[in-house]
Amino acid sequence: MRYALVSDIHANLQAWNAVLLDIRSLGADQIICLGDIVGYGPNPSEVLQSVHSSIDHIILGNHDAVACGKIDSSEFYDEAQKIINWTINQINDKAKNFLRSLPLTLAGESFRCSHGDFSDPGAFNYIIEPKEALASWKAVPDQLLFVGHTHEPTIHLLGQSGTPHLVKPQNFQIEPEKRYIVNVGSVGQPRDKDARSCYCIYDTKNNLVIWRRVPFDIDAFRTALHDAGISEKSSHFLRRDPRKDMPPIREMINFTPAVTPDKAVKDTVQVQQLKILKRNIKMWKILAVLALVTGITAVSFFGYSWWKYKNRSIVILDPISTVINSNTYTANTNMLTFPSATTTGNGIPGWNIKLGDKTQQSIKYEINHPDGRIFTLSSKTRINEINLISCSVKANAHKKMCFEALFRKAPSFSGTVAAVISVIRKNNDKEELIDPYVTKAPTQIRQGGWVMAKQTFELPANTVSLRLHIRGTFTGEVLLKNISLENKE
């Protein structure tokens, strides 16, 4: 069984849609939400509707509890209280009844889930320091515990020494004699100096915990905040990248855990058992003794097949090594270059091609296509990424730019594709790659089945150059046209 564990969506529709798409593309068997579906964000009703229809198991968070009247809003700080009162007026009675029905914890056969700690789930205590993890390990016997609440992905580890340790997020395999508390981070309000959504995959068959980071449309979220009249103060991730001088987690916390029983959440299910369907699949291996000649032939065949598999990826560079200086272009002028003749992808002037599997993926450019000058991206596998990359564009820091492209997916298309900006900047005299810096999926419907991806952005400090990527993991075919990158000042 492969569980996707998400937490602290906080009414961020853009982040939740991106994460849900990522979960579906990975083929997770079930989704578990560790609470705080609402709060902070501008789309509580839309997110609740999607969560209700998409997530298999949900537990109650402190923002959910206050939104449905199970705890008092006085436990929250001023900024959070304003958004809570706004949220309460945005959701209907049906949504509030749904939130009231949520349990405080979930108990599986090999793990347990809570929003805050396990010593008193209704108080919503935070687990930040290693010593704060001990109470949860004492409260429940499970080896693997999943939590949210702090918005910071972490691993608390307890070994034979009995001393708890805090470990940075990393993929790991569960080891005997060790216990774990995994904070899965936040989908909608990340607070660890990474603006991407964060969640975990738990593979019970292989005893693996895998971290996922998913970029989402931050500008669209900011616009939704402004449209709803909500301040950006609580959305710390909106600070520009690099996000320096972030305050400690405790300074960003807008909730005081309950210290007396009357302040704790009321009328909730304490523990709900999560029944896991066991699937026993027996794998049988057939061993055969082969003659020497047959063995050598088999080894040669598999050796050749492995060599072919290992060398399946390919990078096809721009044959004329184009470099563009954005300072020589006036505003609203497309800086990208395009071939003057049809090409099959064996070198497209002005563009680089990166194929994860050259045997199942291709990119070509046509000048006489019925829809005009067209790039065609074809892929028969979703395991490997396909990437069309513009030439390098030299640019200054803080320059405002805009890209756009029209996409048309074939009916057989399945997967994801988006336009992405990567940036190279100077950092202590060394060049540093920020990839992705901006990500924009096609969302604006146009005539003829075309969908536009368009985004205006400002380059970060110490920028040296940037590139426009069209990248995806999909099966099927995507047509591209009217790709542009322009100065806006």
Residue pairs with C-beta under 8 A, 6 or more apart in sequence:
1 29
1 30
1 203
1 204
1 205
1 276
1 277
1 279
2 26
2 27
2 28
2 29
2 30
2 201
2 202
2 203
2 204
2 205
3 28
3 29
3 30
3 31
3 32
3 201
3 202
3 204
4 23
4 26
4 28
4 30
4 31
4 32
4 199
4 200
4 201
5 31
5 32
5 34
5 113
5 146
5 182
5 184
5 199
5 200
5 201
5 202
6 19
6 23
6 31
6 32
6 33
6 34
6 55
6 184
6 187
6 199
7 33
7 34
7 35
7 36
7 61
7 115
7 147
7 148
7 149
7 184
7 185
7 186
7 187
7 199
8 34
8 35
8 36
8 61
8 148
8 149
8 151
8 185
8 186
8 187
8 188
8 189
9 15
9 16
9 33
9 36
9 37
9 41
9 47
9 51
9 186
9 187
9 188
10 36
10 37
10 38
10 39
10 40
10 41
10 63
10 186
10 187
10 188
10 189
11 37
11 38
11 39
11 40
11 41
11 42
11 43
11 44
11 47
11 87
11 188
12 40
12 41
12 43
12 47
12 187
12 188
12 189
12 216
12 221
13 41
13 42
13 43
13 46
13 47
13 50
13 221
13 224
14 216
14 217
14 218
14 220
14 221
14 224
15 187
15 188
15 197
15 214
15 216
15 221
16 47
16 50
16 51
16 187
16 188
17 50
17 216
18 197
18 214
18 215
18 216
18 217
19 187
19 197
19 199
19 212
19 214
19 216
20 50
20 54
21 416
22 212
22 214
23 31
23 199
25 382
25 415
25 416
25 473
26 201
26 212
28 201
30 56
30 57
31 54
31 55
31 56
31 57
32 55
32 56
32 57
32 58
32 59
32 106
32 113
32 146
33 51
33 55
33 57
33 58
33 59
34 59
34 61
34 113
34 114
34 115
34 146
34 147
34 148
34 149
34 184
35 58
35 59
35 60
35 61
35 62
35 63
35 64
35 102
35 115
35 148
35 149
36 61
36 62
36 63
36 64
36 115
36 148
36 149
37 44
37 47
37 48
37 51
37 58
37 61
37 63
37 64
37 99
38 44
38 47
38 48
38 63
38 64
38 67
38 87
38 91
38 99
39 61
39 63
39 64
39 66
39 67
39 80
39 83
39 84
39 87
40 63
40 80
40 83
40 188
40 189
40 230
40 234
40 235
41 47
41 188
41 189
41 221
41 224
41 225
41 230
41 235
42 221
42 224
42 225
42 227
42 228
42 230
43 224
43 228
44 67
44 87
44 90
44 91
44 95
45 90
45 91
45 92
45 95
47 188
48 91
48 95
48 98
51 58
52 98
57 106
57 113
57 274
58 102
59 102
59 103
59 104
59 105
59 106
59 113
59 114
59 115
59 272
60 70
60 99
60 102
60 103
60 104
60 115
60 265
60 268
61 115
61 124
61 148
61 149
62 71
62 75
62 115
62 116
62 124
62 149
62 255
62 265
63 84
63 87
64 99
64 102
65 71
65 99
65 124
65 265
66 72
66 73
66 75
66 76
66 84
67 84
67 87
67 88
67 91
67 96
67 99
68 96
68 97
68 99
68 100
69 96
69 100
70 99
70 100
70 265
70 266
70 267
70 268
71 258
71 263
71 264
71 265
71 266
72 263
73 81
73 84
73 85
74 81
75 255
75 256
75 258
75 263
76 84
76 254
76 255
76 256
77 254
77 255
79 231
79 233
79 234
79 254
80 234
80 254
80 255
82 231
83 230
83 234
86 228
86 229
86 230
100 267
102 268
102 269
103 268
103 269
103 270
103 271
103 272
104 114
104 115
104 121
104 122
104 265
104 268
104 269
104 270
104 271
105 112
105 113
105 114
105 118
105 121
105 270
105 271
105 272
106 112
106 113
106 114
106 271
106 272
106 274
107 113
107 142
107 271
107 272
107 273
107 274
108 274
108 276
109 274
109 276
110 142
110 143
110 144
110 204
110 276
111 142
111 143
111 144
111 145
111 146
111 202
112 118
112 140
112 142
112 144
112 145
112 146
113 145
113 146
113 147
114 121
114 136
114 145
114 146
114 147
115 121
115 124
115 147
115 148
115 149
116 123
116 124
116 125
116 126
116 127
116 147
116 148
116 149
116 257
117 125
117 126
117 127
117 132
117 133
117 135
117 136
117 139
117 147
118 135
118 136
118 139
118 140
118 145
118 147
119 125
119 135
119 136
119 138
119 139
120 258
120 264
121 265
121 270
122 258
122 264
122 265
122 266
122 268
123 257
123 258
123 259
123 263
123 264
123 265
124 149
124 255
124 257
124 258
124 265
125 132
125 135
125 257
126 132
126 149
126 150
126 249
126 250
126 253
126 257
127 133
127 136
127 147
127 149
127 150
127 156
127 181
127 183
128 150
128 152
128 249
128 250
129 166
130 156
130 163
130 164
130 165
130 166
131 164
133 156
133 158
133 164
133 181
134 158
134 164
136 145
136 147
136 181
137 145
137 158
137 164
137 179
137 181
143 174
143 178
143 179
143 180
144 174
144 179
144 180
144 182
144 202
144 209
145 179
145 180
145 181
145 182
146 181
146 182
146 183
146 184
146 200
146 202
147 181
147 182
147 183
147 184
148 183
148 184
148 185
148 186
149 183
150 183
150 191
150 249
150 253
151 185
151 186
151 189
151 190
151 191
151 192
151 249
151 252
152 183
152 185
152 186
152 191
152 192
152 249
153 169
153 183
153 184
153 185
153 192
153 198
153 211
154 166
154 167
154 168
154 169
154 182
154 183
155 166
155 167
155 168
155 169
155 170
155 172
155 180
155 181
155 182
155 183
156 164
156 165
156 166
156 167
156 180
156 181
156 182
156 183
157 164
157 165
157 166
157 167
157 178
157 179
157 180
158 164
158 165
158 178
158 179
158 180
159 165
159 177
159 178
160 177
169 185
169 198
169 211
170 211
171 208
171 209
171 210
171 211
172 208
172 209
173 206
173 207
173 208
173 209
174 180
174 207
174 208
174 209
180 209
182 200
182 209
184 198
184 199
184 200
185 192
185 197
185 198
185 199
185 200
185 211
186 197
186 198
187 197
187 198
187 199
188 197
189 234
189 235
189 236
189 237
190 196
190 197
190 198
190 237
191 236
191 237
191 246
191 249
191 252
192 198
193 243
193 246
194 213
194 237
195 215
195 218
195 237
195 238
195 241
195 243
196 213
196 214
196 215
196 216
197 213
197 214
197 215
197 216
198 211
198 212
198 213
198 214
199 211
199 212
199 214
200 209
200 210
200 211
200 212
201 208
201 209
201 210
201 212
202 208
202 209
202 210
203 209
203 210
204 276
215 436
215 439
216 439
217 439
217 440
217 441
218 237
218 238
219 455
219 456
219 457
221 235
221 238
222 232
222 235
222 238
225 231
225 232
225 235
232 238
234 254
236 243
236 246
236 247
236 252
237 243
239 246
240 460
241 434
241 437
241 460
242 460
242 461
258 264
258 265
290 298
312 356
312 357
312 358
312 359
312 384
313 354
313 355
313 356
313 357
313 358
313 384
314 353
314 354
314 355
314 358
315 352
315 353
315 354
315 355
316 345
316 346
316 347
316 348
316 352
316 353
316 354
316 355
317 347
317 352
318 347
318 348
318 349
318 350
318 351
318 352
318 391
319 347
319 348
319 349
320 349
320 350
322 337
322 349
322 350
322 391
322 392
323 391
323 392
323 393
323 394
324 335
324 336
324 337
324 391
324 392
324 393
324 394
325 393
325 394
326 335
326 393
326 394
326 395
326 396
326 399
326 401
326 487
327 394
327 395
327 396
329 335
329 486
329 487
330 487
331 486
331 487
331 488
331 489
332 486
332 487
332 488
333 486
333 487
334 484
334 485
334 486
335 393
335 485
335 486
335 487
336 350
336 390
336 391
336 468
336 483
336 484
336 485
337 349
337 350
337 391
338 349
338 350
338 365
338 373
339 348
339 349
339 350
339 365
339 367
340 367
341 367
342 364
342 365
342 366
342 367
342 368
343 349
343 364
343 365
344 362
344 364
345 353
345 362
345 363
345 364
345 365
348 363
348 365
350 390
350 391
351 365
351 388
351 389
351 390
351 391
352 388
352 389
352 390
352 391
353 363
353 387
353 388
353 389
354 385
354 386
354 387
354 389
355 361
355 362
355 363
355 384
355 386
355 387
356 381
356 383
356 384
356 385
356 386
357 381
357 383
357 384
360 379
360 380
360 381
360 384
361 377
361 378
361 379
361 380
361 381
361 384
361 386
362 377
362 378
363 375
363 376
363 377
363 378
363 386
363 388
364 375
364 376
365 373
365 374
365 375
365 376
366 373
366 374
366 376
367 373
369 479
371 408
371 448
371 479
371 481
372 481
372 482
373 481
374 479
374 480
374 481
375 388
375 470
375 479
375 480
375 481
375 483
376 477
376 478
376 479
376 480
377 386
377 388
377 417
377 470
377 472
377 477
377 478
377 480
378 476
378 477
379 386
379 415
379 472
379 473
379 474
379 475
379 476
379 477
380 475
381 475
382 414
382 415
382 473
382 474
382 475
383 473
384 473
385 471
385 472
385 473
386 471
386 472
386 473
386 474
387 469
387 470
387 471
388 469
388 470
388 471
388 480
389 467
389 468
389 469
390 467
390 468
390 469
390 483
390 485
391 467
392 465
392 466
392 467
393 465
393 466
393 467
393 468
393 485
394 464
394 465
395 401
395 459
395 463
395 464
395 465
395 466
396 459
396 463
397 425
397 459
397 460
397 461
397 462
397 463
398 458
398 459
398 460
398 461
398 463
399 458
399 459
399 463
399 487
399 489
400 456
400 457
400 458
400 459
400 487
400 488
400 489
401 456
401 457
401 458
401 459
401 466
401 485
401 486
401 487
401 488
402 454
402 455
402 456
402 457
402 485
402 486
402 488
403 419
403 421
403 440
403 453
403 454
403 455
403 468
403 483
403 484
403 485
403 486
404 419
404 452
404 453
404 454
404 455
404 482
404 483
404 484
405 419
405 442
405 452
405 453
405 454
405 470
405 480
405 481
405 482
405 483
405 484
406 442
406 446
406 450
406 451
406 452
406 480
406 481
406 482
406 483
407 417
407 442
407 450
407 451
407 452
407 453
407 478
407 479
407 480
408 448
408 449
408 450
408 451
408 478
408 479
409 417
409 451
409 476
409 477
409 478
410 476
410 477
410 478
410 479
412 475
412 476
412 477
413 474
413 475
413 476
413 477
413 478
414 474
414 475
414 476
415 472
415 473
415 474
415 475
415 476
416 441
416 472
416 473
416 474
417 441
417 442
417 470
417 471
417 472
417 474
417 478
418 439
418 440
418 441
418 442
418 453
418 470
418 471
418 472
419 439
419 440
419 441
419 442
419 453
419 455
419 468
419 469
419 470
420 435
420 436
420 438
420 439
420 440
420 468
420 469
420 470
420 471
421 436
421 437
421 438
421 439
421 455
421 457
421 466
421 467
421 468
421 469
422 433
422 434
422 435
422 436
422 437
422 466
422 467
422 469
423 433
423 434
423 435
423 437
423 459
423 460
423 463
423 465
423 466
424 431
424 432
424 433
424 434
424 463
424 464
424 465
424 466
425 431
425 432
425 434
425 460
425 461
425 462
425 463
425 464
426 432
426 462
426 464
427 462
431 464
434 460
436 469
437 457
437 460
437 466
438 455
438 457
440 453
440 454
440 455
441 453
442 451
442 452
442 453
443 451
443 452
443 453
444 451
444 452
444 453
444 454
445 451
445 452
446 452
450 481
456 488
459 466
468 483
468 485
470 480
470 483
472 478
